[in-house]
């Protein structure tokens, strides 16, 4: 008998989290290309320094190589991807089929999210689907894994072994509802949570206090989203154009006061500081480093945060 | 015209209760394929349309969502707000509109009877009921039929919050 059966999925991410070690995940910049080498090149800078690589599903409603295909390529190379599924583009029939397909390709982690609206992207005239919301998608994935059946009740001969993830954004209103929404996601079946970018640490501390009061940190692993800001202008752009991203004035101000040439380094430093603060918060199980178009910084950030070497499995 | 009533969620939940009691005696005539279906559809479209901007999903959960129609959310979310809500409480998609769920949450706090139902997980929607009368569907029990494979979870019990 394989020791694998103690686990829901046996993914590297699940093993690291269950062993109590501080986990690190990161996000792959999906190529606008049909060349698999572009995926491998992007993965190379991340693979050695994190326990799971997120393959985003047309984030910001911009079309790129599909997340399920990126995951299939990554599993071939022995990496442990986190397959992101957005409810924006596909209905329940497509989502369930893709979950089976992904699992067959060796995908063991999946992150089920609502998704940015189509109007956030460069094809705002597209039809939005939203047949499921994220909570219904998570619960359907759990039903497929644990009850070995589709939502229709039809049996699966081999259920997908998946470590189920959900997103959380503690930084936007209604603040008092956010912990309750997390409770709903965990009740629906989320095993781990990846949050939106955390730049407002006091807000997050407050959120985690309620999460701990409700005992939710013991029912799912909390991975906190972090990332380096390239400059004050990039920060300004992000907070006004990327939905759900909150960056306090103090952070923008700190970057603005830094000499132009040192801003990138300062952005990285802020990120490392936030990781160190987050690590001190009880109930945090890891970080999710998102460095859009600055992927080469991910390794440095993880190293400077004292999170290397990563466990073998 | 009557949309201002949305700011009185407690009154609306009482009205919901009253409505349910009022139509139950007529359940013999209020059937899915009955003659009164078009009349009820008309009544709901005008009444609930005016009050709640009802989208006629045919499976009304207003009392579980702060007497605020979740189908008016551009993403049709039935389980709470997405992560795109703006700092001023406005919608990610329509910056000049309040987030439906921010309003729903605020209103649910003023609803002693049904406010707590916000925590319930709403099952996936049944698109086949769209356009039909939710009152008739409620009397027939058709609005609470979930997909066969669905598992109903009690959030409070599972998370022990």
Interface residues (C-beta under 8 A of the other chain):
Chain A: X87 X88 X92 X114 X116 X117 X119 X120 X128 X130 X131 X132 X133 X134 X135 X136 X139 X140 X142 X143 X147 X149 X150 X151 X152 X153 X154 X167 X168 X169 X172 X173 X174 X176 X177 X180 X181 X183 X184 X186 X187 X188 X196 X214 X215 X216 X219 X243 X244 X246
Chain B: X74 X75 X76 X77 X78 X79 X80 X81 X82 X83 X84 X85 X86 X87 X89 X92 X93 X99 X101 X102 X105 X106 X118 X119 X121 X122 X123 X124 X125 X127 X147 X148 X149 X150 X151 X153 X154 X155 X158 X159 X160 X161
